[in-house]
Amino acid sequence: MTKTRCVHQHFWKLVQHLKKTLRFKASDKSHSVTESLSLDDLPEECISIIISFTSPRDAYVFASVSKTFASAIQSDIVWEKFIPSEYKSLIPQSRDFLSKKELYFALCHESVLIDDGKKILWIERETAKRCIMLSAMNLSITWGDSPQSWRWVPDPQARFETVAELLEVCLFEIRGRINTRVLSPRTRYSVYIVFMKVNICYGFENVAVEVVVGVVGKDLEESCRRYVCFDEARDEQFRRRDRGKNLVKPERRNDGWMEINLGEFFNEGGLSKYDEIEVVALENKQRHWKRGLIIRGIEIRPAKVR
């Protein structure tokens, strides 16, 4: 049985239990008659409000209960709770949407530029959690302003204005920071570096790059630390030598780029609980020349449930 099917069965049982246990008694005082009212007997607006406190994935499960529920999830009451509160400033005024549901799915499939084009924001379809990508322009890259070391070229997919192409360096160091205020609260996030390799790429063969993901100002012991490899091909001697480091290798994305999972963090969030997360990728032990990576940015999205 697939994980998706198990999840759906779990929610179906939850819905059935909800319908059986949550019943409202309406008393007819004149005749002393007590009538059982099911959830289907609630006003549709009330059902919409209840569903709005769940998630988009749960909403569609509830829609399978009855026609009343299916109609209730179409309400703007539901979908306005799932979209970012500042959505009016994110969407161009020239765009017109027939409903909040249509706007929600637009934000799922069409990411929007924020922070003067240095970040991209979109929302995860099933959970309504926010996702962010920091462009290479928003990162601190050692020797990034040296035309002999890095050059800035147009983004092949035109999401950002430019991306960073590595020409040649010995010291490879990239840092990025983000305030958790722009992320969803009470959410565990994974951090990825998104890149591709050009035809002439060298210096990363069998090289372990140390990465750290943690809260600015806290001890490194509390941070997520690991080693990653930008090169997919690793020889047996390298694997034996670095077996204890649990090297993370790159994976190919659907959009043609590659990504490496740099680490995770939990965003507590809340009204005043905001932190600044720092991501560091550093290779300064093997001081040979490195060349041939194009860095698009650092992507932060909800961690997969294990």
Disulfide bonds with the S-S distance in Angstrom:
none
